[in-house]
Amino acid sequence: MRRYTLPVVLAVFLVVGTYGAARGQTDRQHPDALMVVLLLIAALALFWRSTHPVPVLWVIAAATLVYMLREYPWGPVVIPFVIAVFTTIRLGHRSAGWAGLISLYVGHVGGRLILGLNQDGIYQVLLVGLCFCLLGFVAELFRAHRDRVMAAAKTRREEELRRAGEERLRIAQELHDVVAHHISLINVQASTALHLVDRQPEQAAPALSAIKDASKEALVELRSIVGILRQSDESAPRQPVAGLDHLDHLVSRTKRAGLDVHKIVHGDPRPLPTGLDRAAFRIIQESLTNVVRHAKATSATVRIQYGEQALVLQIDDNGESLTAQPQEGNGISGMRERATALGGTLTVIRTPAGGLRITATLPV
């Protein structure tokens, strides 16, 4: 709306203001129809200043130059030209903006000389030139400010997109760890229950109970993560963010799946930053999940060393493998990404006995 309002209001102001200013300028050309036409051209051309800034600048510069050379009364005639110069330079057409300034200045001085009009004094000519230069520099300052604002906005937007991408990756890792761990336990317990249900039905009950517990915990954690994604205020059951304080529960739950897990802690346990605490728990969880799913192991050892500079996790199993180099799937890749995101490292090697050793070093 402002695009259309400004030219109309400015056209009225130019005509009325110029007629008012003409009363005290007896030495200038008396206002006539051509003067009004030139003022209307200069004002109404601003309709297209945003879409065609350079042609608009040249049209206004030509109308203003003819006005000056006709020696019509001094007044607000330069306002459309100032607006056109600012718009042209602000939109990035810097060369055209400066060319318009120089052309109007040179055309005014040279045109008066060619037409034999009364020449202004040298100081007045220099002053007008200085005003034109000042106009160009102020327009450049506005352009630079606009570029800085746009660059800052773009940087903020890119930062928001980067953080959103990191958050999606984190949630995807959480989903993978939760689903993989609980489904693996359910799969192992279901296999055990199927094996015992006919031969020793009384021993199938613990396996079924473990399936029930694992599925219930999986649903609770999944609803918590989905609640974060939906950003809703539903009263869905939620758990605190899983950390090393849940490790004993993880160990006992994994033992019920048939894997004998031993936990060894070196150093003095202490509260850790939330991101580090969660990553450490998920790395241990995913390591035990890999043991349950892929390793032919009966036991695993989880060592946690609280150092001054780093938290070191080491998970060993007594499984066997025919390949010296362990195969890395999504689980190990996810663990390495968690460690790298915190500035740490994660290594996976085969022990001399054939088992797998996962070592994660996470800076505190």
C-alpha positions in Angstrom: 0.0 0.0 0.0 2.9 2.4 0.8 4.3 1.8 -2.7 1.2 3.5 -4.2 0.6 6.1 -1.5 4.0 7.7 -1.5 4.0 8.7 -5.2 0.5 10.2 -5.1 1.1 12.2 -1.9 4.5 13.3 -3.1 3.0 14.5 -6.5 0.5 16.7 -4.6 3.2 18.0 -2.3 5.6 18.8 -5.2 3.0 20.8 -7.1 1.6 22.7 -4.1 5.0 23.2 -2.5 6.6 24.5 -5.8 3.8 27.0 -6.4 4.2 28.2 -2.8 8.0 28.5 -3.1 7.7 30.4 -6.5 6.1 33.4 -4.8 9.5 34.7 -3.5 11.6 33.8 -6.6 10.9 36.5 -9.1 14.2 35.8 -10.9 13.1 32.3 -11.8 10.9 31.0 -14.6 7.2 31.5 -13.9 5.3 28.1 -13.2 3.5 26.7 -16.2 2.0 23.5 -17.5 5.3 21.9 -18.4 6.6 22.4 -14.9 3.6 20.6 -13.5 4.1 17.7 -16.0 7.8 17.4 -15.0 6.9 17.3 -11.3 4.2 14.7 -11.9 6.6 12.5 -14.0 9.2 12.7 -11.3 6.8 11.8 -8.5 4.6 9.1 -10.2 7.7 7.3 -11.7 8.3 6.1 -8.1 5.4 3.6 -8.6 8.0 1.3 -10.2 11.0 2.1 -8.0 11.1 -1.4 -6.4 10.7 -3.4 -9.6 12.6 -1.2 -12.1 14.9 1.0 -9.9 17.4 1.9 -12.6 15.0 3.0 -15.4 13.0 4.9 -12.7 16.2 6.7 -11.6 17.0 7.8 -15.2 13.5 9.0 -15.9 13.5 11.1 -12.7 17.0 12.4 -13.4 15.9 13.5 -16.9 12.8 15.2 -15.6 14.8 16.9 -12.8 17.5 18.0 -15.3 14.9 19.6 -17.7 13.3 21.3 -14.7 16.6 22.8 -13.6 17.6 23.9 -17.1 14.2 25.6 -17.6 15.1 27.6 -14.4 11.8 26.8 -12.7 11.6 27.9 -9.0 13.7 26.0 -6.5 11.7 23.9 -4.2 11.0 20.2 -3.4 11.8 19.0 -6.9 14.9 17.1 -5.8 12.9 14.8 -3.4 12.0 12.2 -6.0 15.6 12.0 -7.2 16.9 11.5 -3.7 14.4 8.7 -3.1 15.3 7.1 -6.5 19.1 7.2 -5.7 18.6 5.7 -2.2 16.4 2.9 -3.7 18.8 2.1 -6.5 21.8 1.9 -4.3 20.0 0.1 -1.5 18.9 -2.6 -3.9 22.5 -3.2 -5.0 22.7 -1.1 -8.2 25.5 0.9 -6.9 27.1 1.8 -10.3 23.7 3.0 -11.7 23.1 5.1 -8.6 26.4 6.9 -8.8 26.1 7.3 -12.5 22.7 9.0 -12.0 24.2 11.4 -9.5 27.1 12.3 -11.7 24.9 12.6 -14.8 22.5 15.0 -13.2 25.4 17.1 -11.7 27.4 17.2 -15.0 24.2 17.7 -17.1 23.2 20.7 -14.9 26.6 22.4 -15.0 27.3 21.6 -18.6 23.7 22.3 -19.8 23.8 25.8 -18.3 27.1 26.4 -20.1 25.8 25.2 -23.4 22.5 27.1 -23.2 24.3 30.3 -22.2 22.4 30.6 -18.9 23.7 32.6 -16.0 26.5 30.6 -14.4 26.7 30.0 -10.7 29.8 30.9 -8.8 32.6 28.3 -8.4 31.9 27.9 -4.7 28.2 27.3 -5.4 29.1 24.7 -8.1 31.5 22.9 -5.7 28.9 23.0 -2.9 26.3 21.4 -5.1 28.9 18.7 -6.1 29.7 18.1 -2.4 26.0 17.7 -1.6 25.6 15.1 -4.4 28.6 13.2 -3.1 27.2 13.3 0.4 23.9 12.0 -0.9 25.7 9.0 -2.5 27.7 8.2 0.6 24.6 8.3 2.9 22.9 6.0 0.4 25.9 3.6 0.6 25.7 3.6 4.4 22.0 2.6 4.3 22.9 -0.1 1.8 25.7 -1.4 4.0 23.4 -1.4 7.0 20.7 -3.3 5.1 23.3 -5.9 3.9 24.5 -6.4 7.5 20.9 -6.9 8.7 20.2 -9.4 5.9 23.4 -11.3 6.6 22.7 -11.4 10.3 19.2 -12.7 9.6 20.5 -15.3 7.2 23.1 -16.4 9.7 20.4 -16.8 12.4 18.3 -18.8 10.0 21.1 -21.1 9.1 22.0 -21.5 12.8 18.3 -22.4 13.5 18.3 -24.9 10.7 21.6 -26.4 11.9 20.3 -26.7 15.5 17.0 -28.2 14.2 19.0 -30.8 12.2 21.2 -31.7 15.2 18.0 -32.1 17.3 16.4 -34.3 14.7 19.6 -36.4 14.6 19.7 -36.6 18.4 16.0 -37.7 18.5 16.7 -40.3 15.8 19.5 -41.7 17.8 17.4 -41.8 20.9 14.7 -43.7 18.9 17.2 -46.1 17.5 18.7 -46.9 20.9 15.4 -47.3 22.7 13.8 -49.4 20.0 16.9 -51.5 19.3 17.6 -52.3 22.9 14.1 -53.2 24.0 13.2 -55.1 20.8 16.5 -57.1 21.2 15.6 -58.1 24.7 12.1 -59.0 23.7 13.4 -61.1 20.8 15.8 -63.0 23.1 13.2 -63.6 25.8 10.6 -64.6 23.2 13.0 -67.2 21.8 13.7 -68.5 25.3 10.0 -68.7 26.1 9.2 -70.6 22.9 12.0 -73.0 23.6 10.7 -73.7 27.2 7.0 -73.5 26.8 6.6 -77.1 25.8 9.4 -78.7 27.7 9.6 -76.7 30.9 6.5 -74.4 30.9 7.1 -73.3 34.5 10.5 -71.7 33.5 8.8 -69.8 30.6 7.1 -67.4 33.0 10.2 -65.3 33.8 10.9 -64.8 30.1 7.4 -63.7 29.5 7.6 -61.4 32.5 10.8 -59.9 31.1 9.0 -59.4 27.7 6.2 -57.5 29.4 8.6 -55.3 31.4 10.7 -54.5 28.3 7.7 -53.7 26.1 6.2 -51.5 28.8 9.5 -49.5 29.3 9.8 -49.2 25.5 6.3 -47.7 25.2 7.0 -45.3 28.0 10.3 -44.0 26.5 8.8 -43.9 23.0 5.8 -41.8 24.2 8.2 -39.5 26.0 10.3 -38.9 22.8 7.1 -38.6 20.6 5.9 -36.0 23.1 9.0 -34.0 22.6 8.5 -34.2 18.8 4.9 -33.1 19.1 5.7 -30.4 21.7 2.4 -31.1 23.4 1.3 -30.7 27.0 -0.4 -34.1 27.1 -0.2 -35.9 30.4 1.6 -38.8 28.8 3.8 -40.8 31.1 7.3 -39.5 31.0 10.6 -40.6 32.4 13.5 -38.4 33.4 16.3 -38.2 30.8 18.1 -41.6 30.9 21.6 -41.3 32.5 24.1 -43.3 34.4 21.8 -43.4 37.4 19.7 -45.8 35.4 22.6 -48.1 34.7 21.8 -50.6 37.5 18.3 -51.0 36.0 19.8 -51.5 32.6 22.2 -54.1 33.9 19.5 -56.1 35.7 17.2 -55.9 32.7 20.0 -57.2 30.4 20.7 -60.0 32.9 17.1 -61.2 32.6 17.8 -61.5 28.8 20.4 -64.1 29.6 23.6 -62.0 29.5 25.6 -61.9 32.7 26.7 -58.3 33.0 29.3 -57.0 35.5 29.7 -53.3 36.3 33.0 -51.9 37.5 33.4 -48.3 38.5 36.8 -46.6 38.9 37.1 -43.2 40.6 34.5 -41.2 42.4 31.1 -41.0 40.7 29.9 -37.5 40.4 27.1 -35.6 38.7 27.8 -35.0 35.0 26.4 -32.5 32.5 23.1 -33.8 31.1 24.4 -34.3 27.5 27.4 -36.2 28.6 25.4 -38.3 31.1 22.8 -39.2 28.5 25.4 -40.0 25.9 27.3 -42.3 28.3 24.2 -44.2 29.2 23.1 -44.6 25.5 26.6 -45.8 24.5 26.5 -48.5 27.2 23.0 -49.4 26.3 23.8 -49.7 22.6 26.9 -51.7 23.4 25.0 -54.2 25.4 22.3 -54.4 22.8 24.9 -55.3 20.2 26.2 -58.0 22.5 22.7 -59.5 22.9 21.8 -59.3 19.2 25.1 -60.2 17.4 27.7 -61.6 19.8 27.7 -65.3 20.9 28.5 -64.1 24.4 27.4 -65.2 27.8 28.9 -62.3 29.8 29.9 -58.7 29.4 31.8 -56.3 31.6 31.1 -52.5 31.8 33.9 -50.4 33.2 33.4 -46.7 34.0 36.3 -44.6 34.9 35.7 -41.1 36.3 38.7 -39.0 35.4 39.4 -35.4 36.0 39.5 -34.6 32.3 37.4 -37.4 30.8 34.9 -40.1 31.4 36.1 -43.4 29.9 33.7 -46.2 29.2 34.9 -49.7 28.3 32.5 -52.6 27.4 33.9 -56.1 26.8 32.2 -59.3 26.0 33.4 -62.9 25.8 31.9 -63.6 22.4 33.7 -65.2 19.5 34.2 -64.1 15.9 36.0 -65.5 12.9 36.8 -62.0 11.6 39.6 -59.9 13.1 38.0 -56.6 12.1 34.5 -56.0 13.6 31.7 -55.0 11.3 30.3 -51.6 12.1 26.6 -51.1 11.6 24.1 -48.4 12.6 24.6 -49.0 16.3 28.3 -48.5 16.3 28.0 -45.5 13.9 25.5 -43.9 16.2 27.7 -44.4 19.3 30.7 -42.9 17.5 28.5 -39.9 16.4 27.5 -39.4 20.1 31.1 -39.5 21.2 32.3 -37.2 18.4 29.5 -34.7 19.1 31.0 -34.2 22.6 34.5 -33.9 21.3 35.4 -37.5 22.3 36.4 -40.7 20.6 35.1 -44.2 20.3 37.1 -47.3 19.2 36.0 -50.8 18.5 38.5 -53.7 18.5 38.7 -57.4 18.9 40.2 -58.8 22.1 42.7 -61.6 22.0 40.0 -64.0 23.2 37.8 -63.0 20.2 35.3 -60.8 22.0 34.5 -57.2 21.2 35.9 -54.2 23.2 34.2 -50.8 22.8 36.0 -47.9 24.4 34.6 -44.4 24.5 36.5 -41.4 25.9 34.2 -38.5 26.6 35.7 -35.1 27.8 34.1 -33.8 30.9 
